[in-house]
Amino acid sequence: MRLVPIATATTMLLACSLPAMAQGDMGFDLKVTLSKKAAAKLAAEKEGIVAFASYYGDPKRGAEKHADEIGQIDLTPQDEEVEISGSGGHARISGAKVDTKRLDWLAGPAKVNVNIASARKSSSDNLLDCDFIDGALADVRKAPITLHCFLIEEEHPDTEMKP
């Protein structure tokens, strides 16, 4: 009878010691908000918003040969792009483009970088200047992060790096 609680506790301990990535979920949520001027311009232009997510990390000893030109391991051969309504709102970054085999090359946590831009439906130029995410995936996953956007030409405070 005592084996079941001990086995359960051991299984739970092992599961907790594994990084979240080993369990297959690299996704997280974010929210995009717009200044009044940005919201008006995007609505008038029938413009959308796109979030671009890329995952990376620092190489462990012996994996440096897999690092990119800035010395990091790129976990996503292609950015994950998620479309968001031109009025802003919620987005789910799934992490589906992460090459999980590359996680073994990391010395430390997986990191994520997220940038927001206009979808370029009405103009070939990006219209937005937005906060961005750049940090440990575990920190980003704790709670949805809000990124605020302004028009590039709009007078506004400096963008913030989150989390």
N, C-alpha and C positions, 0 to 999 in steps of 0.2 A: 504494500500500500504506500509506503514512503517513496518508492521509486518514481511514481508519477509526479508528485510535486517537485522532486529533485530534477527529473528529466525536463519538466516544464520550465523550471527556473533556469536550467542550463541552456535550453533552447532560446529562452528570452534573452539571456545574457549574451549569447552568441549573436543573435539578431541585432541587438542594440550596439554591439561592437563593430558590426559591418557598416561601411559607409552607406548612406541613403542610395547612392548610385548603384551599389551592388544589388539593391533590391529592385532596380529597374526604373525608378521614378525620378526623372531629372526636371520635371515640370514645376511651374510656379505661376502665380497670378500677379497681374499688375493692373493699374488703373491710370488712364490718361485723362487729364483735365486741360481745359483751354481757357486762355484769357478771353474777355468779351470780344476784343478785336479779332483774335484768331478764330473764334467760333463764328463770328459774322462773316469773315472772309471765306472760310471753308464752306459755309452754308451757301453763300452767294455763288461760289465757283463750283459747287457740287463736288468738292474735293474730299478725299478720304485720308486716312492716316495709316501708316505701316510701322510696326515694331520689328526691329531686326535684332535677333539674339544669336550670340556666338559663345561657345564654351571653351575654356582653356585651363591650363594649370602649369605649375613649375615642374620641370623634369627631375626625376630621381636620378641618383648616381647610376650611370650605365645606360640611361635612356636619352642622354643629351643628343645623340645622333638623330633622334626623332624630332628634335626641337626646330622651330621655325627660325626665321632670320632675326627675331628679337629674343630668342632663347626660351620660348614657351612651347608647350605641347598644345597644338590645336586639336580640340576634340570634335569639332564640327567642320567637315570638309566644305560645307556650304551653310551660310546663315539660315536660321529658321526665320521666315517672314510671316507675320500675322497681321491681317488687315483688321482695322478698327474703324468704326463709323466716324465720319467727318465731324461729328459732334463730341467725340471722345467716348470714354467708357472703359469697360472691362476687357481684358485680353488674357487668354490662357496661352502661355508658352509651354509647349508639351515636352520639349527636350528630345523629340523623336529623331532628330538628325545627329544626335551624339553618337560617335563611334565608341561604344562601351569597351572595346578591346584596348583602346588607348588609355583607359583609366589606370591600368597597371603601370603605365609609364610615369605617373604623377608622384611627386614627393609633396604630399600635403593635399589640401582640399581642391576640388574642382571649383573653378570660378566662372562667372558669367558676365558678359557685357551686353547691354541692351541699349540701342539707340532708337529714337523715334523720328520720323520724317513724314512730310505730306506724301500722299500716294502718287503724286505727279500725274494726275488725270487731266488737270486743267492747265498745267504748266510743266515744262521740263525741269524747272528749278524747284528745289525744296523751299517751302514757305515757312517752315517752323524752326524755332530754336527751343529745345526741350531739355529738361532734366534727363539724366541718364543713369543707368545701373552699371556698376563695375565693382565686383567683389565676390566673396565666397558664396557659392550657391546655397550652402546651409543657412547663411544669414538672410539671403533673398527669399528663401522658402518659409521663413518664420511667419510672415504676414504679407498680404498684398501691399505692394509699394505703389505710391501715387507719384506719377511723373507729370509735371506741369509744363505746358507749352505756351509760347508766345509767338507772334509773327516775328520773323527775323528783323524787319525794319522797325518794330515796335520798341519803344523805350521800356526796359524791364530789368528786374534784378538779374544777377548772374545765374546761370543754370547751376544746378546742384548735382553732385555725384552721390548716388545712393547705393547701398542702404545706409 
